[in-house]
Amino acid sequence: MEIRGSRALPFEKGSLILAEYTAKTKEDDQVIEATAEADAREHSLYDPERRYRPKLVSIGEMNFPVPNKLNEALAAAAEGDHLTVEIELAFGARDKGKVRMIPLRKLGDDAERVSPGDAVEIGGRRGVVRFMGSGRVQVDYNHKHAGKTLVYDITITKSLGTDDEKIAEILRRRLDADEAGIPYERSGGILSVMIPQDLFRVEELPRIKSLAQSDLFKFIPGIEEIRLVETHRRQAPAARAEPRAAEPAAEPAAEPAKKAA
């Protein structure tokens, strides 16, 4: 591990920090993850559905996790430090037992569409097609980066010190909000959080709220009560379309005048 930067006191367990990083495989120098949009675009990882921003990390805790070795390295660093951390077998060793030959028919309707390198799901397990032939297909159920060493290039951009910083960041992450964040009010030990209306129909909302409450109680000891406020407003009835007036019937065309004999 290499640390470049200040030599301030290391973080205590339970500290919340923000960090920007890229992760690449050491063997082929391939970047596989990036927290900054510019880095994601540079390495063809950009996903328009994802929010790019520094990662929230909880030092010594699993609420906002990173690999254990990376967490340990961050715990020994300080705000503003730049670290390079190598993690051997970050996704485990390759297991030959997880490479299976199966009948092609088990792919069902996808049998005629897949080719080597495609990801497939069979019986609830995700794998990658390695070989096809003679009515059989070889599927590798190892993680695609199993057996490789990951190199993290990481900068600690901020240590969250105040309760307001921690509350705002926890809510932003758990409720997947943009930089405007989630509105809240605090009065002594009571925290009231206004749940955005666009989340009301999200299937995972109960779980999201449960995680947010757990994090807030854990990292902000002064909070004794959390109120998650959902404000539902009556929707104005849709305007009724007025019936169209019937158009007057067209008069029959006059017959042409006959010439006199």
N, C-alpha and C positions, 0 to 999 in steps of 0.2 A: 504493500500500500504506500502511496505517495501523497503527502499533504502539502499544499502550497498556500501560504497566507499567514494570517495572524496567529499568535500563540496565546489567545485568550483562554479563559477557563473552559473546560469541556462542558457539554450539556448534561443536565441531570436527567435521570429516568423520569419519563412523563413529559419532557419538553416537547413542544410542537414546533416544527421548522418547515420552511419551504425550500425546495431544492430543484434546480434545473439539471437535467442530465441526458446523456445519450448512452445506450448500452449496445455493445457490438460483440460479435464472436471473435475470439482471438485468432482462431485457426484460419479464417478466411476474411477477416476485417470487415465483416458485413454488419452494418448498423441495423438492429432489429427493433429498437424502441427509442423514442425521443419525446421529451416533454414540450419542447418549443416548436411552434408551427414552422418556422424557417428551417429548422433541422429536419423535420418530417418531410417537407417538400424537397429538400436537397437530396434526401436518400430514398425518395419515392415511397414514403410511408404515409403520406397525407391522407387523412380520413375526414371528409367534410362533416360527418356526424359527431365528431369528437371535439371536446373543448380542450384547446392546448393552453397549458398554464403550468407553473411550477407545481411539483408534487408535494402534497402535505404528508409529512412523516412524523410518526410518534416515536420518540426515542425510547427504546427498551420496552415498548408496548406493541400489541398487535392490532390496535384499532385502525391505524393507517400504515400497513406494513410494507416493508421492502425486505429483500433477502437478509437473513440474520447477519452474515458477514458484513454487508453494506451498512446495516443498522449499527453494528459495533464500531465501524469506522467513523460513521457520522457522530456517534456519541463522544468520540475522542477529538472531534474537530470543533470549530467555532464559526459564527456568522461571518460570511465573506470568504471562507476557505474554499479552495479548489482541490478536489481529491481525484485520484485515479485508483480504482479498486478492482482487483482481479478476483473472480470467484470461479474456482474449478468445479466442474460438473454441476453448474448452477441449476440445471434441470434434470439432474441425476445421470447415472451411467446408462449407456445403451444396453438393453436387455434383449438378447437374441430370441428369448421366449415370447417376446411381444410382436414378433414378425410371424404372421400366419398366412398359410395358403388356404383359400376358401373357394368353393364353387362360384363361378361368375353369376349364377342365377340368384345368389343371395343379395346381389345389389338391386334386385327388382327392376323397376322401370329405368333406373340409372345405368343398367348394364351396358346399353348401347351408346351411352354418352360419355362415360368416364374414360380417362387415359392416365398413364403413369404420371405421378406428380399431383393428381387431384386429391383433395380431401374428401373423405366419405364418412358416413356414420352407419354402423351396423350393430344392431342389438344394443343401442344406447352408447356404444363406444366409438370415439372419433379416431380415425387413422388416415394414413396417406398411402395411396396406391403406388407400389414400387415396380410391379411387373404384371403383365397380362399375357395369357397364351393358353391354348388347348383347353379352353373352357374354364380356366382357373385364374385367380387373381391373388397376388401377394399384397397383403396389407400390413403396414408398419404402424403399430400402436404406440411406439415410443414418442415422446415429445420431439418435435422436429429439431430442437436444439440439444437433445440429450447427448451426453458425452463431450460437450464442448465447454470451453472456458469463456465466461463473459467478462468483458472489461467495461466498467462504468467510469465515465468521465463526468464528474458531478460537481456542482457549485452550490453552496449553501447561500441562498439569496436573502433569507430573512429568518430570524428567530421570533416567534410570536410571544410577546412578553405580557401584554395587557389582556384582561378578560374580554374586552371588546374585540380585540384582534382574533382571539381564539374562538369566540362565539361566531363572529362573522365568517371565519374560514370554515369552521365545522359545518355551519348551515349551508354555505356555498357548495361544499363538497357532497354532503349527504343528499341535498335536494337538487344537485346538479344545476345550480344557478349560474347566470352570467356574472360579469364583474360588478354589476349593480347590486348583487347579493339579495338576501332575504330580509325583509323588514322585521324588526323586533323591538320590543321595549323591555327595559329592566327597571324594576322598582324594588330595591333591597334584594331579598333572596328570591323574588318572583320574576321569572322570565316569560314573557309572552311573545310567541313567534307567530307571525301571520303567514299561513300557508297559501302560496299562490294558487289562484283558481285553476290554472292550466294543469295542476297536479291532481285535482280532485278525482279524475277518472283513471289515473295511473294505477294499474293493478297492484304494483309493488308498494303503494303508498303506506299501508300499515307497517310494513317491514322498514321502510325508509324512516318513518317517524320514530319507530322503536330504536333504531340505530342512532339517530340524532340525539334522542333523549339520553341514551346510555353514554354517549360521548360527552355531552354537555355536563352531566352529573359527574363524570370521571375527571374531566380536565378543568372544570371551574368549580372548586369546592364551595364557593359562596352561594351557589344556587341551591335553593331548597324546594322550589316548586317550578314546574314548567307547564305552561299553558299553550297548547297548539291550537291556534284559532283558525277556523274555517268559516269564512263569511259567504253565505249563499244568498244571492239576490234574485228576486222575482224577475223572470224574463218577460219583457214586453211581448204581448201576443203579436203574431205576424199580421200585417195589414191584409185584410181580405180584398181580393181583386173584385172590382165592380164588374157585373155582367155586361158584356158588350151589347149595345143596341143592335137590333136586327136591321140589316141593310135593306132599303126599299127594293122591291122586285123590279127588275129591268122591264120597261115597256117593250112589247113586240115591235119589231122593225116594220115600218109602213111598206105596203106592197108598191112596187113601181106603177106609175099611172099608165093606163092603156091608151094607145093612140086611137084617134077617131077614124072610123072606116071611111 
